[in-house]
Amino acid sequence: MKLLVYFILFVILLLAFGYIVYLNRSPVELVLTPDFEGIYYRIPPTPLGLLVAGSFLSGFALGYIFGWLSGLFKR
């Protein structure tokens, strides 16, 4: 039963991220560095919704990993 609830929450999360990407599908090009001898380092045009969802998931994963590691070193 617990696995079914987790699966349903996972599907809802995927649908929410898909909706965010659908609503914000205009491509955005981020410049990563300032001008360096006439060269700019940038990421390829990516939908804004994908960047938002990716940054949310990567922030969640980093927070989870740091929390797990801090729990390991408390002992």
N, CA, C and O atoms as a GROMACS GRO file, in nm:
protein
  300
    1MET      N    1   0.081  -0.119   0.000
    1MET     CA    2   0.000   0.000   0.000
    1MET      C    3   0.086   0.126   0.000
    1MET      O    4   0.056   0.225  -0.068
    2LYS      N    5   0.195   0.121   0.077
    2LYS     CA    6   0.285   0.237   0.083
    2LYS      C    7   0.350   0.261  -0.053
    2LYS      O    8   0.368   0.376  -0.094
    3LEU      N    9   0.385   0.153  -0.122
    3LEU     CA   10   0.447   0.166  -0.254
    3LEU      C   11   0.349   0.228  -0.354
    3LEU      O   12   0.390   0.304  -0.441
    4LEU      N   13   0.223   0.196  -0.342
    4LEU     CA   14   0.123   0.254  -0.432
    4LEU      C   15   0.110   0.404  -0.409
    4LEU      O   16   0.097   0.481  -0.505
    5VAL      N   17   0.112   0.447  -0.284
    5VAL     CA   18   0.104   0.591  -0.254
    5VAL      C   19   0.227   0.662  -0.310
    5VAL      O   20   0.214   0.770  -0.367
    6TYR      N   21   0.345   0.604  -0.293
    6TYR     CA   22   0.467   0.664  -0.349
    6TYR      C   23   0.460   0.672  -0.500
    6TYR      O   24   0.502   0.772  -0.558
    7PHE      N   25   0.409   0.569  -0.565
    7PHE     CA   26   0.397   0.570  -0.710
    7PHE      C   27   0.301   0.679  -0.756
    7PHE      O   28   0.328   0.749  -0.854
    8ILE      N   29   0.188   0.693  -0.687
    8ILE     CA   30   0.092   0.797  -0.723
    8ILE      C   31   0.152   0.936  -0.704
    8ILE      O   32   0.133   1.023  -0.789
    9LEU      N   33   0.225   0.957  -0.594
    9LEU     CA   34   0.292   1.086  -0.574
    9LEU      C   35   0.398   1.113  -0.680
    9LEU      O   36   0.414   1.227  -0.725
   10PHE      N   37   0.470   1.009  -0.722
   10PHE     CA   38   0.570   1.023  -0.827
   10PHE      C   39   0.504   1.062  -0.959
   10PHE      O   40   0.555   1.149  -1.031
   11VAL      N   41   0.392   1.000  -0.991
   11VAL     CA   42   0.321   1.034  -1.116
   11VAL      C   43   0.269   1.177  -1.110
   11VAL      O   44   0.277   1.250  -1.209
   12ILE      N   45   0.215   1.218  -0.995
   12ILE     CA   46   0.166   1.356  -0.980
   12ILE      C   47   0.281   1.455  -0.996
   12ILE      O   48   0.265   1.559  -1.060
   13LEU      N   49   0.397   1.424  -0.939
   13LEU     CA   50   0.514   1.511  -0.952
   13LEU      C   51   0.560   1.520  -1.098
   13LEU      O   52   0.593   1.629  -1.145
   14LEU      N   53   0.562   1.408  -1.168
   14LEU     CA   54   0.599   1.411  -1.310
   14LEU      C   55   0.499   1.493  -1.392
   14LEU      O   56   0.540   1.569  -1.481
   15LEU      N   57   0.372   1.479  -1.363
   15LEU     CA   58   0.271   1.558  -1.435
   15LEU      C   59   0.287   1.707  -1.406
   15LEU      O   60   0.271   1.790  -1.496
   16ALA      N   61   0.317   1.742  -1.281
   16ALA     CA   62   0.335   1.883  -1.246
   16ALA      C   63   0.456   1.941  -1.318
   16ALA      O   64   0.450   2.052  -1.371
   17PHE      N   65   0.567   1.867  -1.320
   17PHE     CA   66   0.686   1.915  -1.392
   17PHE      C   67   0.661   1.924  -1.542
   17PHE      O   68   0.708   2.017  -1.607
   18GLY      N   69   0.588   1.828  -1.596
   18GLY     CA   70   0.553   1.834  -1.738
   18GLY      C   71   0.467   1.955  -1.770
   18GLY      O   72   0.483   2.017  -1.876
   19TYR      N   73   0.376   1.990  -1.681
   19TYR     CA   74   0.291   2.107  -1.701
   19TYR      C   75   0.372   2.236  -1.693
   19TYR      O   76   0.350   2.329  -1.770
   20ILE      N   77   0.467   2.241  -1.600
   20ILE     CA   78   0.555   2.358  -1.589
   20ILE      C   79   0.638   2.375  -1.717
   20ILE      O   80   0.652   2.486  -1.768
   21VAL      N   81   0.691   2.265  -1.768
   21VAL     CA   82   0.770   2.271  -1.891
   21VAL      C   83   0.681   2.312  -2.009
   21VAL      O   84   0.723   2.388  -2.096
   22TYR      N   85   0.558   2.261  -2.011
   22TYR     CA   86   0.466   2.297  -2.120
   22TYR      C   87   0.432   2.446  -2.118
   22TYR      O   88   0.426   2.510  -2.223
   23LEU      N   89   0.409   2.500  -1.999
   23LEU     CA   90   0.373   2.642  -1.990
   23LEU      C   91   0.489   2.735  -2.020
   23LEU      O   92   0.468   2.846  -2.068
   24ASN      N   93   0.611   2.691  -1.992
   24ASN     CA   94   0.730   2.775  -2.010
   24ASN      C   95   0.823   2.712  -2.113
   24ASN      O   96   0.938   2.680  -2.083
   25ARG      N   97   0.774   2.694  -2.233
   25ARG     CA   98   0.853   2.624  -2.335
   25ARG      C   99   0.938   2.716  -2.422
   25ARG      O  100   1.005   2.669  -2.514
   26SER      N  101   0.936   2.845  -2.396
   26SER     CA  102   1.020   2.934  -2.476
   26SER      C  103   1.167   2.913  -2.440
   26SER      O  104   1.201   2.906  -2.322
   27PRO      N  105   1.254   2.902  -2.539
   27PRO     CA  106   1.395   2.874  -2.510
   27PRO      C  107   1.466   2.993  -2.447
   27PRO      O  108   1.441   3.109  -2.482
   28VAL      N  109   1.554   2.962  -2.354
   28VAL     CA  110   1.633   3.062  -2.283
   28VAL      C  111   1.779   3.022  -2.298
   28VAL      O  112   1.815   2.905  -2.284
   29GLU      N  113   1.863   3.120  -2.326
   29GLU     CA  114   2.006   3.094  -2.339
   29GLU      C  115   2.077   3.168  -2.226
   29GLU      O  116   2.074   3.291  -2.220
   30LEU      N  117   2.141   3.095  -2.138
   30LEU     CA  118   2.210   3.154  -2.024
   30LEU      C  119   2.358   3.174  -2.056
   30LEU      O  120   2.424   3.083  -2.106
   31VAL      N  121   2.408   3.291  -2.027
   31VAL     CA  122   2.550   3.320  -2.044
   31VAL      C  123   2.619   3.287  -1.911
   31VAL      O  124   2.584   3.344  -1.808
   32LEU      N  125   2.715   3.196  -1.914
   32LEU     CA  126   2.778   3.149  -1.791
   32LEU      C  127   2.896   3.234  -1.748
   32LEU      O  128   2.926   3.242  -1.628
   33THR      N  129   2.964   3.297  -1.842
   33THR     CA  130   3.083   3.376  -1.808
   33THR      C  131   3.075   3.512  -1.876
   33THR      O  132   3.005   3.526  -1.977
   34PRO      N  133   3.144   3.610  -1.824
   34PRO     CA  134   3.152   3.738  -1.896
   34PRO      C  135   3.240   3.722  -2.021
   34PRO      O  136   3.297   3.617  -2.046
   35ASP      N  137   3.247   3.828  -2.096
   35ASP     CA  138   3.327   3.828  -2.218
   35ASP      C  139   3.473   3.799  -2.185
   35ASP      O  140   3.534   3.870  -2.105
   36PHE      N  141   3.529   3.694  -2.246
   36PHE     CA  142   3.669   3.656  -2.226
   36PHE      C  143   3.735   3.652  -2.363
   36PHE      O  144   3.726   3.552  -2.434
   37GLU      N  145   3.802   3.760  -2.399
   37GLU     CA  146   3.867   3.774  -2.529
   37GLU      C  147   3.769   3.751  -2.643
   37GLU      O  148   3.800   3.684  -2.741
   38GLY      N  149   3.650   3.807  -2.628
   38GLY     CA  150   3.549   3.797  -2.733
   38GLY      C  151   3.471   3.667  -2.733
   38GLY      O  152   3.394   3.644  -2.826
   39ILE      N  153   3.489   3.582  -2.634
   39ILE     CA  154   3.421   3.452  -2.629
   39ILE      C  155   3.328   3.450  -2.507
   39ILE      O  156   3.369   3.485  -2.396
   40TYR      N  157   3.206   3.410  -2.529
   40TYR     CA  158   3.109   3.391  -2.421
   40TYR      C  159   3.083   3.241  -2.407
   40TYR      O  160   3.064   3.171  -2.506
   41TYR      N  161   3.083   3.194  -2.284
   41TYR     CA  162   3.047   3.055  -2.258
   41TYR      C  163   2.902   3.052  -2.213
   41TYR      O  164   2.865   3.117  -2.115
   42ARG      N  165   2.821   2.977  -2.284
   42ARG     CA  166   2.677   2.975  -2.256
   42ARG      C  167   2.623   2.835  -2.279
   42ARG      O  168   2.685   2.752  -2.345
   43ILE      N  169   2.506   2.811  -2.222
   43ILE     CA  170   2.442   2.683  -2.246
   43ILE      C  171   2.355   2.695  -2.371
   43ILE      O  172   2.312   2.805  -2.406
   44PRO      N  173   2.330   2.584  -2.438
   44PRO     CA  174   2.244   2.591  -2.556
   44PRO      C  175   2.102   2.632  -2.517
   44PRO      O  176   2.063   2.615  -2.402
   45PRO      N  177   2.026   2.686  -2.611
   45PRO     CA  178   1.889   2.726  -2.578
   45PRO      C  179   1.810   2.609  -2.521
   45PRO      O  180   1.798   2.503  -2.583
   46THR      N  181   1.756   2.629  -2.401
   46THR     CA  182   1.683   2.526  -2.327
   46THR      C  183   1.550   2.587  -2.281
   46THR      O  184   1.546   2.704  -2.243
   47PRO      N  185   1.442   2.509  -2.283
   47PRO     CA  186   1.315   2.563  -2.234
   47PRO      C  187   1.326   2.606  -2.087
   47PRO      O  188   1.387   2.537  -2.006
   48LEU      N  189   1.265   2.719  -2.056
   48LEU     CA  190   1.273   2.773  -1.921
   48LEU      C  191   1.214   2.678  -1.818
   48LEU      O  192   1.267   2.665  -1.708
   49GLY      N  193   1.105   2.612  -1.852
   49GLY     CA  194   1.042   2.517  -1.760
   49GLY      C  195   1.134   2.401  -1.727
   49GLY      O  196   1.133   2.352  -1.614
   50LEU      N  197   1.212   2.358  -1.824
   50LEU     CA  198   1.307   2.249  -1.798
   50LEU      C  199   1.418   2.295  -1.704
   50LEU      O  200   1.462   2.218  -1.618
   51LEU      N  201   1.463   2.418  -1.719
   51LEU     CA  202   1.564   2.472  -1.627
   51LEU      C  203   1.508   2.485  -1.486
   51LEU      O  204   1.578   2.457  -1.389
   52VAL      N  205   1.383   2.528  -1.474
   52VAL     CA  206   1.321   2.542  -1.342
   52VAL      C  207   1.305   2.406  -1.275
   52VAL      O  208   1.342   2.389  -1.159
   53ALA      N  209   1.252   2.309  -1.349
   53ALA     CA  210   1.233   2.175  -1.293
   53ALA      C  211   1.367   2.110  -1.260
   53ALA      O  212   1.381   2.044  -1.157
   54GLY      N  213   1.466   2.128  -1.347
   54GLY     CA  214   1.598   2.070  -1.322
   54GLY      C  215   1.667   2.132  -1.201
   54GLY      O  216   1.731   2.061  -1.124
   55SER      N  217   1.654   2.263  -1.185
   55SER     CA  218   1.716   2.326  -1.069
   55SER      C  219   1.646   2.285  -0.940
   55SER      O  220   1.711   2.270  -0.837
   56PHE      N  221   1.514   2.268  -0.944
   56PHE     CA  222   1.442   2.221  -0.826
   56PHE      C  223   1.486   2.080  -0.788
   56PHE      O  224   1.513   2.053  -0.670
   57LEU      N  225   1.494   1.991  -0.885
   57LEU     CA  226   1.533   1.853  -0.855
   57LEU      C  227   1.679   1.843  -0.810
   57LEU      O  228   1.710   1.765  -0.720
   58SER      N  229   1.768   1.921  -0.873
   58SER     CA  230   1.908   1.915  -0.831
   58SER      C  231   1.926   1.975  -0.691
   58SER      O  232   2.007   1.926  -0.613
   59GLY      N  233   1.852   2.081  -0.659
   59GLY     CA  234   1.856   2.137  -0.524
   59GLY      C  235   1.802   2.040  -0.421
   59GLY      O  236   1.858   2.028  -0.312
   60PHE      N  237   1.695   1.970  -0.454
   60PHE     CA  238   1.640   1.869  -0.363
   60PHE      C  239   1.741   1.756  -0.342
   60PHE      O  240   1.760   1.711  -0.229
   61ALA      N  241   1.804   1.711  -0.450
   61ALA     CA  242   1.900   1.602  -0.439
   61ALA      C  243   2.022   1.644  -0.356
   61ALA      O  244   2.070   1.566  -0.272
   62LEU      N  245   2.073   1.764  -0.378
   62LEU     CA  246   2.187   1.811  -0.298
   62LEU      C  247   2.150   1.826  -0.151
   62LEU      O  248   2.229   1.789  -0.064
   63GLY      N  249   2.033   1.879  -0.122
   63GLY     CA  250   1.988   1.890   0.017
   63GLY      C  251   1.973   1.755   0.083
   63GLY      O  252   2.009   1.737   0.199
   64TYR      N  253   1.921   1.659   0.009
   64TYR     CA  254   1.906   1.523   0.062
   64TYR      C  255   2.043   1.461   0.090
   64TYR      O  256   2.064   1.400   0.195
   65ILE      N  257   2.136   1.476  -0.003
   65ILE     CA  258   2.270   1.418   0.014
   65ILE      C  259   2.342   1.483   0.131
   65ILE      O  260   2.404   1.413   0.211
   66PHE      N  261   2.336   1.617   0.142
   66PHE     CA  262   2.403   1.684   0.254
   66PHE      C  263   2.338   1.648   0.387
   66PHE      O  264   2.408   1.633   0.487
   67GLY      N  265   2.208   1.634   0.390
   67GLY     CA  266   2.140   1.592   0.512
   67GLY      C  267   2.178   1.451   0.552
   67GLY      O  268   2.198   1.422   0.670
   68TRP      N  269   2.189   1.363   0.454
   68TRP     CA  270   2.228   1.225   0.479
   68TRP      C  271   2.372   1.219   0.530
   68TRP      O  272   2.402   1.145   0.624
   69LEU      N  273   2.461   1.298   0.468
   69LEU     CA  274   2.600   1.298   0.512
   69LEU      C  275   2.616   1.359   0.652
   69LEU      O  276   2.697   1.312   0.731
   70SER      N  277   2.539   1.463   0.682
   70SER     CA  278   2.550   1.522   0.816
   70SER      C  279   2.497   1.424   0.921
   70SER      O  280   2.547   1.421   1.033
   71GLY      N  281   2.399   1.344   0.886
   71GLY     CA  282   2.350   1.241   0.978
   71GLY      C  283   2.453   1.132   1.001
   71GLY      O  284   2.460   1.074   1.109
   72LEU      N  285   2.532   1.103   0.899
   72LEU     CA  286   2.638   1.002   0.914
   72LEU      C  287   2.748   1.048   1.007
   72LEU      O  288   2.802   0.968   1.084
   73PHE      N  289   2.783   1.176   1.002
   73PHE     CA  290   2.894   1.225   1.080
   73PHE      C  291   2.855   1.271   1.220
   73PHE      O  292   2.943   1.312   1.297
   74LYS      N  293   2.728   1.267   1.255
   74LYS     CA  294   2.686   1.304   1.390
   74LYS      C  295   2.719   1.195   1.492
   74LYS      O  296   2.731   1.222   1.611
   75ARG      N  297   2.734   1.075   1.446
   75ARG     CA  298   2.759   0.960   1.537
   75ARG      C  299   2.897   0.961   1.592
   75ARG      O  300   2.933   0.873   1.670
   0.00000   0.00000   0.00000
